[in-house]
């Protein structure tokens, strides 16, 4: 198949880096299956660019109330460009990532009489109301209207979790139209390997037992409780060090709380790193944790969890959403109920104390990935849905 693949992420070297990695992995997987893919990052800013607010955007009320109308109007200029892209590539199907207030991909597909498949990796209206309502007026009825329009008009909808499927079904679409295909992992890029010795020396982690965290700090749980727990463990285990890779809303508070608790020498922060450097940092970690908070709709398919497991790392995660479908507590990882700091501390202490348990959990984790969770497996499922959409569309013309 010839597949046009549109997405609308903006800061693909920053806040939306994980989503960009996911998109590239899907495109590479489809290409590896023999399909021709025209991948278009439609709104991505050039690396290092910092756009300044101009004109009406400098006026607070205009920026707040004019944001959604501006996005809606932008669809018409995008539509002209996307028609040209489709005319040049001549695809058999248009595959587009759901984006807030965006309908240009749907209109472009209709104008060129192409089947349209929507990829929903997040509840865009919900996300804006939760994370951006302090900055932009969300116009929830309008935003839901655009999101629903895309979901209902698509020949097929692909989403990454059952929770997200349930969210999308509020738009009165049949369940059979929505296909749940979780994220995957590259088992060659992420695999068991010895610690990167040069990096280990540079970070001062030789002969240390490292508990690691990689990712955004947007969903990090109760920071004071976490630092208190880490302090208890550091006093019990003198060789213990925590390594944090990434940035986000909670990272400044985590640094400050750690310094106030006298843990600055036991908490190492690398900041945001290119995805290509993640495996080397992961190789230094003996245990990997993700203390997500529980006070929001956990709809994701954690790529980080899959990467940890592919690297044969013992993981400790809260029992949220799809995580419970991947991790069997005590077999290929450890789980605790969200917010249960006491159980988290007890299980982390057990992992620190028992190297043989870490080894067994890591081996089982890798076997889990090889059986069900590689990008090769998931992109084959995506290709099947795209082919079904194309055949259904051609049969209905």
N, C-alpha and C positions, 0 to 999 in steps of 0.2 A: 504494500500500500504506500501511497504518497500521502504523508500526514503533515498538515500545517499545525504547528504547536505554538499557541499564543499564551503569554502570561503578562501580567501587569505589575509585577513587583518593582518597587522603586529603588530602595537602598540595598542592592543585592550584595554589596561588600560589607554591609553593616547589619542593621536590624533584621533584614530578610535573607541573610546569608544561608540559613538552614533551608529555607524554602527554595532558594536558587540551586543549592546542592541537590535537593530532591528532584527538581525539574531537569537538571542536567543528567542525573542518573537515569531517569525515565527515558529521556531522549536517547541516551547511549544504549540503554537496554533494547529499545525498539529498533535502533539501527543495527544492533548486534543480531537481531532476529531477521534481518534482511529488508526491513522497511526503510523508506526514504523519509527523513524527518527534516522539516524546515523549522528550526527552533527560533522563536522571536521573543526577545525580552523587550516588550513594547514601550515600557516607561522607565527603563533602568537609567539611572544617572551615571555619567562617566565617573570612574574611580577618582576619589579625591575631590570631586566637585562639591562645593557648599553654596547652594543657591540662596541669594538674598531676597527677602521679601520686598516687593516693589509695589508702587501704586496703592490700590485699595487693600492689598494684603497687609500694609503697614497699619491700617486702621483696625483696631481690635474687633469692633462689632461687625465690620465688613468681612473680616477674615472668618469670624465665628459663624455668621449666618450665610455667608456667600460660598463656603467651601463645597457643600453638596451641589448647589446649582452650577458651580463652575465645573465640577466633575461630570455632571450630566451633559452640559454643553460640549465638553471635550470629546464626548463620544462621536460627535459628527465629524470633527477633524480626523479622529482616529479611523472612522469608517472609510473615509476616502483613501487613507494610506493602506488600510487592510485590504480593500478591494484590489489595489495595485499589487500587494504582496501575493494575494491569491491568484490573480491573473498571471503573474510571473512564474509561480511555482506549479500551478495547476494540480492542486491536491485532490485526493479522493474523499477526504474527511477533514473537518476542522475540529481540533482538540484544543479547548481553551480553559485556562484556570479561572475559577470564579474570583471576581474582584469587586470591591465596594463600588456601587453606583455605575457599574460598567455593563453596557449592552451592545457595544460596537461589534464584538465578535459574533454574537448571534445575528445581528443585522447583516454583517458581511457574508456569513454563511447562507442566509436566506437569499441575498442578492445574487449569489453565484450558484444557487441551487445545490448546496452541499449539505451532507449530514453534519449535525452539530452535536458534539459530545462535550459535556461540561465536567471539569474536574474540580471538586470541592474539597479542599484540604483544610477548610476552616469555616465557621459560621460568620460570614463577613458582617452582617448587620448586628449580630450579638457582640462581636469583637469591638465594633465602633462604639456601640452604646456603653460597653464596659470600660474600654481603655481610652477613648478619645472624647467622651462627652464633656469633659472639663475644658477642652480646647475648641471643639467644633459642635455646633448644633446638629443633632443626628437626623432630624426629620424621619423618625422611625417608620411612619407609614409609607413614605416614599422609598426609603431604603429597602424595606421589606417587599414593596411592590416590584422593584427591579430584581432583587434576588429571586423572588417567586417567578417572575417572568422568564428568567433564564432556566430555572429548574423545570418549569412546565413545558417550555418550548424545546428543550434538548431531546434528541432521540434517545440518548442514554445519559445517565449521571453516574460518575465514579466518585466515591468518597472513601475516606481512609479508616473509618471506624463505625461500629454499630451505633454509638451515641450520636455521631454526626448524621447518620442515616435517619435516626429518629427525629432529629432537629429539622431536616429537610422535608420530612413527610408532612409537616404542618402546612406545606404548600399544596396539599391535596393532590399528590401524585401517587400512582400505584407503587407499592413496595418493589415489585418486579423490575421497575425501571431504574432503581438505584442499586448499584453494585458496590459492595464493600471490598476494596482491595487495599490492604494496609501498605505501609512503607516497607522497604527492604534495605539490604546492606550489601556492599561489595565484599565478598568473602576473601578476596585476594588483597584488597587494600587494608582490611581489618582482619587480622589473624593473630594467633599467639606468637609472640616474639620476645626475645630477651630485652631487658632494659637498654635503651639507647645510652651508651656509656658516656658519650660526649655531653649530651644533654643532662644526664644525671650529675656529672661533675660540675657543669656550669650552674645548675640549680642547687648544688650542695645537698643532694639527696642520696649519696652513697651511704649504704648501711642504715638507711631509714626505712621504716614501714609507712607506705604512702596511701592515704585515703584520698581519692580524687573526685572532683566534680567538674564536668565539662558542659558548657551551654550557656544559655541566657539566664540572667538572674531575675527575669521578670516574674517568675512564678515561685521563687525561693520562699520557703516557709518562714516561720517565726525566727527571726535572726537572733534576738537575745537568748531564746531557749536553745537554739543550735549552738551558740558560742559557749553557753554554760555546759552543755553536754560535752562539747569538744574539750573544754578545759578539764572536766572530770577525767576523760579518757587520756589526755596528755599527761596528767599527774600519775595515772596508773601505768602508762606505757611510755617511758622516756624516749623510745626510738620513733614515736609516732609523729607524722607530719601530715598536714592537710594541704593539698595542691588544688587550686581553683583556676580553671581555664575558661575565660569568657568575661563578659561585662553585662551590666543591666541595672535595673532600678535599685536592687538590693545590695549590689556589690560595694558601694561606698559605705553603707551602714555596716556591712560585714567587716570591712577593713577597720572601721572606727571601733566597733565593739571588740574586735580581736585585740587591737592595740590597748584599749582600756583594761582588758582582762589579762594583759601581759603575755599574749599569745602571738605577738607579731613575728617571732622567730619560728613558730610552728605552723603559721598560715602563710603559704606562698601564693601570690597572684601573678598570672602571666598576662592578663588582659586578653583581648580578642586576638585570635590567631587565624591564619588561613587554614582552610579545611585540610590541606595537604600536610600540615604540621601536627594535626590531631593524633594520628597513629603513634608518632614518636613520643608524645606526651602521655598518651594512654599506656604505652609500654612501661612507664615508670610507676604506674599505679598498681598496688596490691589489691585494693578494694575500691569499688566505685559506687558512689551514692548519688541520689537525686531527691533531696528533701522538698518535694513540691508541696505547696500549700493546697488546701482542699476546698477553698471557698469560691470556686468558679466551675463552669462546665468543662470537665476534663475530656475533651473531644479528640485529642491528638493520637497519632500513631508514632510513638517515640523513636525517632531515628537514632538518638543517642543510646537508648537501651539496646537496640539491635547491634550497634557498633561495639558496645561494651561486651555483649555476649559473643559476638563473632571473634573478638580478641581473647576469648576464654577468661574473661574477668568475672570474679564473683561480685554480684550486684546486690544492693539493698535499696529497694524502692517502695513507695507507698502503694497500697492496693487500690489504684485508681484506674478506671476506664479499661482500655485495651491492655494495660500492663498486666492485669490479672489473667488475660488470655495467653500471654506469652510466658510469664514466670509462674512456675509451680513452686511454692514456698518450700525450701529445704531440698529441692531437687536440682534446679538450674539457676537458683538465685534465692534471695530472701525478700519477704514482704512484711509490711506492718500496716496497721490501719492508719489512715491519714490523721495527723495530729497527735498520735500516740507516741509522744517523745520517749516515754519510759521503755516501751518495747523496741523502738528504734535504737536506743542506747544499748539495751541488753543484747540485741542481735548484732550490732556493730562490734561490741566487745567480744562476742563469741567468734566473729570472723577474724578479729585481730589476734585472738588467742589460739586459733586452730588452723594452722597452715594446711593441714590435710583436707579439712572441710573446704577451704578456699580452692584448693586444686580440684576437688571432685565437682564442686559447683561450676567451676569454669569449664571443665571438660563437658559436662552435660549441657551447659549453655551453648557451646559451639555446635554440638550435635543438634540442638534445637534449631539453630539458625540454618544449618545445612539442609535440614529436612523441609523447612517451611518458609524461611524468611529472607531469601536472597532476592536481589533485584532481578535476576534472571527469571525466577519463578513469578514474581509480581508483574513484571512487564509482559510476560507471556499472557497473563490474565487480562492485562489492559489491552493488548493487541486483539485478543478475542472479542472483547466488548466493542472496540472500534470497528472490527470487521462485521459484527452483528448489526451495528448501527448503520453501516454502509449498505449491507444487504437489505435491511428493512426499508431504508430510504429509497433505494432503487426499486424495490418491489412495490412501493406505494405510489410511485410517480406515474 
